[in-house]
Amino acid sequence: MSTEAHPIVAVPYVLEIVAFLVTVVVLVPMMKRIKVSPVLGYLAVGAIIGPYALGWVSDVAGVQHVAELGVIFLLFTIGLELSFERLRAYSKLIFGFGSLQVGLTAIVIAVAAWTWGNSVQVAIIIGLCLALSSTAMVMQLLAERGENATVHGRTSFAALLFQDLAVVPILILLGVFGGDSGDSLWVNVGLALGKAVLVVAVIVIIGRYVLRYLFRVASATRSVDVFTAMILLAVLATSVATGMAGLSMALGAFLAGLLLAETEFRHQIESEIEPFKGLLLGLFFMGVGMNIDFVMAFDKGIWVLLSVLGLLGIKAVIASCIARLFLPTWGASMRTGLILAEAGEFAFVVIGQATLTYSLMPADVGQFMVVVAGISMALTPVLAWLGQKVEEGLQTQEPALEVAQEDAGRIHGHVVILGFGRVGQSVASVLASQGIPYIAFDANTQLVKAMRLKGEPVFFGDGSKVDVLERAGIAVASALLITTGDVTTSETMVKRVHAQWPALSILVRARDAVHSHNLIASGATSVVPEALEASLQLSGHVLCALGLPREEANACMEVIRRNNYDALPKSKMSL
């Protein structure tokens, strides 16, 4: 009788891969059809095939090591959508909201864990690791729902970025509690932070000069394989560098994305990396589902339920209250708090090391915490839905001007938008993507309500009134954008604003050439004639349809555009 192993056994994780691909091909389209997040499908399949259910997967740790690449690629793509300049706009939220959220949440959870009979060291570790939220879960859901650029989306991202930075001191503290070093806590902290800063500085300095050159070399080969390999090398090399320094590997990938966001290869990189990110993230969510121990969940059902609800409640309340210090409304604050209420993937790492590596935490306590963390993460889509409903329910009929004044009192250098139709929304989307704050007004109550439900800083008001603009912080704004299509109204607005704030940049959507001349005469800084732009766009398409190369058509249209704009008065026009 032959004792040779079955061929399937020779291929590691083949059953897991098959189950994962079946999920992608069959379950995900079904979930999208019924308008349910595919994340729930991945979690459910992972829980079913995991060691605590059907038992098809026994090496959960091995699967998770591969699946963690999903989080790495997710942070890389987030970095690609930002830049160092745009990141500075988030600094207040990152180090203000983020630090307060992590610190206060960790203290409250640690006190609760200590009261429940855990040692001081174990309580501190539990508090710190459960204070963090799931970057993968939250960012994926925000992307699916198109909420990355909303108020709660930007605030959540800032908090998650700070949490990635907090990984370093938490791991240092875990090592100190484990007794792996004879040095003092402050010596360990100083050395680790110094090494971390050095590694980040080296990545940024070298990356700025080397990455662009390497990608130019790779693109010159005109080989998709070489270009894709260069992307993977950039992501994994920076991730390994930060990982060896004790930082989060995802933070290294984020830095790589930031560096490449400033290059001409950004859009091609996004296109090539998207399949890797999507598939590996799905595998990561399945790995989370595999950690849910149904036996323990049923044996200690009431305690698991109370612990999950307690964790979600504590984190949601604390994050919501802190967010209210930085955000204009309770609706946006509570929506932020709810989507950050779950535990994060880092909890599995810390609890595993505290239990197995350092023997700080009893095995049964560690497994209980893993189950609570896993279930809370599985509830993230529900929390996102609940946050939306809570914000909708908190929409009040209070005068929008009071809210606008409160919002404007917290920002400066913002853009005030009068008219939030298609043009205003398009401009606002660009501003949000660049991290530039804005406050918008519109006279359509239904539109205002719909936009505020999405977390947009849009208010009902008459932009032709000076007091409305004053409450919107026009005196400290960087520019005023008027998108209203009414000729008389826009000219009246320009005259009043220019008379009151002559140094303010006023940008206006114009109907035609005559309207453009009148607006500039009234004090507009810059105008865009919509009739001219629409005709130029159509003319360009016609030329291309007739066989003229795109570059020549664009050059022709640019000459016509320049001639028309040059006909406007030069004293007020800026292009």
N, C-alpha and C positions, 0 to 999 in steps of 0.2 A: 504493500500500500504506500502510495507516494505521500511524503510528508512536506512536499513543497507548499509554500504559502500561496494562498489565492492571489491572483494578479492584482485584485483590487486593494489588498492589504499593502502592496508595495507602493501605492500612490497615497501619500498622506493627505488626510482631510478630504478624500474624494467624495464620501457620502455627504459631508457638510457642504461641499461645493455644489453637488447636485441639488440638495435641498434648497440651498440659497438661490440657485438659478431658476428652479421651479417657482420659488416665491416671486422673483423678479418678473418672470414671464407670465405667470398665471394670476398671482394674488394682487400684485401692484395695480395692473389695469382695472381689476375688479374694485379695489379700494378707491381708485380715482373716479370710477364711474359712479359710485355711490357717494362721492365727495367726502371721503374719510381719508385722513392722512395715511400714506403708505407706511409711515413709521410704526403705526399700530400693527400692521400686517407683519412687518419684520420682527417686532417684539413677540407677537403671538407664535409665529413659527419657531423662533428661537426657544421660547419656553416649552413648546411641545416636543421638539427633538432633543432638548437638553437633558442632562443627567438626572434631573428631578422629575421627568415625565417619561417619555418613551425610551430615553437613554441611548439614542442613536449617536450622541456626541458625549464622549467621556473626557477628552482633553480640552476643556473649556478655556483654560489659560492659554494653550497654544493657539486656539482660534482667535482669542482676544488680542494676542500679540500682533497677528496679521491684521485684524480688524482695526487696530489703533491707527493704522495708516489712513483710514478714512477721516479721522479727526485731523490728522496732519495735513491732508490735502484740502480739507475744508478750510482750515486756517490760512493755507496758502492762497486759495482763491479769494478769501476775504481781504488778505493783504493786497492782492492784485487790484481790487476795487478801490483801494485807498492810496494814500501817498503820505510822506512824512509831513507835508504841509497841512493836509487835511486831518491828519492824526492830531496835530496840535489843537485843532478846534474841539477835540474830544477830551482834552487834558483835564478840564474841570470835572467832567463826569467820571473819567477814569479814576483819578486820584481823590476826588471828593466823594462822590456817590459810591464808587467801588470800595474804597477803604472803609467807609462807615458801614456799608452793608455787610462786608465780611467780618469786620471786627465785632460789631454789636451782635450779629447773629451767632458767631462763634461763642461769645461769652454766655448768651442765654442758653444755647444748647448744651454747653459744657456744664453749666450750673445744674441744668435738668438731669444730665447724665450722672453727675456726682451725687445729686440728691437720691438718685435711683440705686445707689450702692456701688458705683464704679470708683476706682481710685482716682486721685487728682490727675495723674498723668494720662490715664485712659480717657477720662472725661475731657481733658483738653484736646486730645487727638480726635475724639469723636466730634467735638464742637467745631474744630477747624476743618475737618474733611467734609462734614455735612453742611457747613456754611457755604461751600462752593456749589455751583449749579452746573448743569450739563451744557457745555458749549455746543456739542454736536446736535443735541436735541433742539435747543432753542434756536440756533442759527438756521438749521434745516427747516424748522417750522416757519420762521420768519420769512425765509426765502420762498417757501411754498405758498404762503399767504400774501406775498408781495408787500411785506411790512418792514423791510430792512431800513427804508428811509423815513419811516414814521417816527414820532416822538418816542414812543415806547420801544421801537426797534433800535434806535440809536442809543438810547439809555441802557437797554439790555446788553447791547454789544460792548459798551464801555465797561459795564460791570464785569462781564465775562473776560474781557481783556485784563482787567486788574486781577481777577481770580487766577488767570494763567501766571501772572507775575508772582502771586502769593504762593505758588507751588514751592518756590525755593525755600523760604523760611519754614514752611511746614515740614518739608523733608529734613531740613537741618534739625528742627526741634525733635522730630521722630528719632533721628540718629543719636541726639544727646540723651533722650529718655532711654534709648536702648543701650546706652553705656558703651558705644563703640569708639569713644574718644575720651582721653583723659583731660583734654583742654576744657576751658570754661565755655559756657554758652556764647558769650560775647566774642570770644576768639573764633569759635566756629562760624558764627554769623558773619563776622567781619571778613574772614578768609573766603567763605562761600560767596558772599555778595561781591567782594572784590574780583573773584574769578569770573563771576557771572557778568559783571560790567565789562571786564576785559574781553570776554568772548563776544559779547554783543557788539562792542566797539570794533573789534577785528572784523566781524561779519559785515558790519555796515561799511567800514572803510574799504575793505577788499572787494566787497560786493559791488560797490558803486563803480569801481574801475574795471573789475575783472568780468563780472557777469555779462555786461553789455558786449564786451569784446568776444567772449566765448559764444554768445548767442549769434553774433554776426558771423563768426566762423562756421557755426553749425548751420545757419540758414544759407550760407554761401554754397554748401554742398548740395542744396536742393533735394535733400533726402529727408523724408518724413521720419524715418527711423532714427536718424541722427538727431534731428530736432527734438523728437519726443524723448530720446535718451538724455539729451541735455537738460530738458525740463526736470526729469526724474532725478538727475544728478544734483541739480540746484536745490530741489526740495529736500532730498534725503541727506545731502551733505550738511546743509545748514541745520537740519533737525538733529543729526547726530552730534554736531558741534555743541549745540545748546544742551542736549541731553547729557553729554560727557561733563559739562560744566555744572550739572545739577539743576539746570533749568528744564522747563517743559519742552519736549521735542516739538510740540505744536507751536510754541513761541518762535522757535527757529524757522519753521515753515512760514509763519506769519511775516517774519523779517525778510525772508526771501521774496515773498509776494510784494512787500512794500518796495523793495529795491527794483524789482522788475516792473512795477506799476509805472515807473518813470521812464521806461524804455519804449521803443517803437514796436516791440514784439509782444506787448501786453495782450492784444486781442487774439492773436494766433495762439498764444500760450493758453488763454482761457478756453479756446475751442478744443485744443488737444487734451487738456487735463480734465475736462468735465466728465467723461465716462469713468475715469479712474476714481474721481471723487464720489460720484453717485453710487457706484457698485461697492466700493469699500465702506462707505457710510452705511449702506444697507447691511453689510456684513457686521459692522460694529453694533448696529441696533439688534441684530440677531444674537450677538454675543451678550448683550445686556439681558435679553430675555432668558438666555441659558443660565443666568445667575440666580434666577428666582426659584427658591426651594419651596415647592408646593407642599411638601410634607410638613415642613416647619410652619409654613403659612397657615395650614389647617390646624396643626397641633396647638399653635399659639395664636390662633386666629384673632381673638379679641385684642391681644396685646400688640400684634402686628398692625391691626387696623388702627388702634389708638395711636401707635407710634407714628404711622404714616400720616394720619390726620394732624397729629401734633406737630410733626416736622413741617408739613405744608403750611399749617396755620402760623407757626412761629415765623417762618421765613417770609411768608406773604405779608404779614402785618408789619414786620420790621422793614422790609424792602419798600413797601408802599409808603410808610411814614417818612423814611429817609428820602425816597424819590420825590416826595411832595416839597422838599426843600429846594429841589432843582427844577421841577417841572411845573407848568402853569395850572394844571387842573388835577383834581382827585381822581378823575376817570383815567387819565393817562398814567398817574402814579400807581393806582391799584392794578392796572393792566400790566405794568412793569413788574410789580411785586408778585403777581400770580405766575407769570411766565418764568420767574426766577426762583420759584418756591421749591422745585424738585432738588434732589441731591444730584451730584455730578459723577462722571466716570472716574474722576480722581479718587473718589471714596473707595472704589474697589482696590486701587493700588495701595493707598495708605492703610486700609484695614488689613489687607493681605500681608503687608510688611510688618505691621504691628502684631499680627497674630502668629505668622510663620517665621519671619526673620528675626524679630527681636523678642518674641514671646511676652510682649507687654500686655496683650489683650487675650482673655480667655477665649478658646475656640468657639464656644457656644455664643458668647457675646458678639464675636466677630461675624459669625454666620447670621445672627439676628440682624445686625446692622447692614450686612450686604443685602438681605432680603428687603429690609425697609427701604434702602437706597434704590434697589432695582424696581420695586413697585412704584416708588415715587417718580422715578424716571419714566416708567411706562404710562404714568398719568399726565405727562407733559402736554400731549395734544388736548386733553380734557381741560387742563389749566389754561391753555391758550384760548380755547373756546369760551371758557368761563370768564376770562379776563375781558374778552370782547363784549360779552353780555353785561358784565358789571359796568363797563364804561358806557354802554348804551343806556343802562338804567340810571346812571348818574348824570346824564345829560339834563341840565336844568334850564329853566326859562329865565335865569338871571340875566341882566343886561350884559350883552357881549362886550361892551366897552369896558366894564370893570375888569373882566377877565383879560381883555387885551392890554389894559394898563398894567395889570399885575405881570403879564407875560413880558411886556416891553421893559418893565423895571428891572428885569434880570439879564437883559442882553443889551449890547450896543454894537454898532457897526453892522447892523442887520439891514435887510432890504424890506421895504414896505411895498406890498403889491396891492394895487387897487383894481379889482376885477379878477375873479378866480375861475374864469371859463377855461376853454381848452388851451388858450395861449398862456394864461396865468399858471395853470397846472403844469404845463410843460416846462416853463421857466423854474417853477418851484421845485420840480423833480431834479433839474440840473443843479440848483442851489443846494438841495439836500444831499445829493451825491458828492458834492464838494465840501460838505460840512459847514455851509454858510447859513446862518439863521435868517429867518424871514417871518413876517407877520402879514397876513392877507385879509382883505375885506371884500365882501360881495353883498349885493342887495337881494340875492335869491336865498330865501330862508331854507328851502329844501336842499339846495346845494351846500349851504353852510353846515346844515345838520349832517349831511352825508360825509362831508370832509372831516368834520370833527369826530365822527364815529371811527374814522380811520386814523385819528391821532394827529391830524394836520392842524397847525395854528391858524385857522381861518375863522373870521368873526363877521357877524352881521353889522353893517354900518355904512354910512354915506361918506365916501371918501372925499367929497367936495367940501366937507365941513372941516375947518381948521382944528376945532376941539377934538374931533375924532383922530386926526393925524397926530395931535399932541399926545393923546393918551396911548398912541401906538409907538411913542418914542421917536417921532420923526426928527427931533432935534439931535439925536445921537445916532441916527441911521446913516448908512453909507450911500444909499440910493433910494429913489422912489421910482417904481415901475407902474405905469398906467396902461392897462390893456383894454379898457372899455372901448367898444366900437362906436359909441355915440360921439359925433363930431363936436357938438356944442359942449357937452359935459366934459370931455377931455380938455378942451381949450380953457374952460372955466377953472378946472382943477389946476392946470399948469400955471395960470395967471396968479391964483391965490397962493399956491405953494412957493412960486418964485419970488413973490412979493414978501412973503414971510421968512423964507429961508433961501436967500439968493445964492448961497454957496453949495446948496444941495444938488447932486446930480439927478436930473429928471429924465427918465427914458420913457418914450411914449410910442404906442402902436398907432400909426397914422392910416387914414383911409386911402388917400391918394396924394399926388404932388401938391395940390392946393392946400389940403389939410396939413401937410408937412410944413409948408411955408408958414402957415398961420400958427402952428404949434411952436416953431422955432422963434417966431416973432413974439410969442407970449412968454418965452423963457425956457423952453425945453432944451436940454443939453444934447439929446440924441433922439432921432426919430427913425422908425422903420416903416416905410409905406407898404402896407400889405398887398395892394394891387400890383405894385412893382415886383415884389418878391414872388408872388404867385405866378405872374406872367413870365418871370425869368425861369422859374422852376419848370413850367410847362414848355417853354422854348427850348430849354436844355434837353428835356426828354424827346422833343420832336427832332432835334438835331441828331441825337443818338439813334433814334429810330430810322433816320435817313442814312445812317452809316458813318457819321462823323465820330471819331474816337472820343471817349469820355473826357480825356484831358483837354482836347481842343474845344469841345463844347463848353466845358467849365471856364476855360480861358476867355472864350467869346462872351459868355454871360458876365464874367467879372468885369470886363471892359465896359459893357453896357451899364452894369450896376454902378461902377465908379463914376461914369459920366453923369448918371442921374443924381447920385448923391452929391457930386461936386457942384451941381446946379443949385443946391440948397445953400442958404447963407452960411459962410464959414465961421462966423463969430461964435455960433452956438453948437455947431455940428462936430461931433467926435466919432470917429469910426474905429 
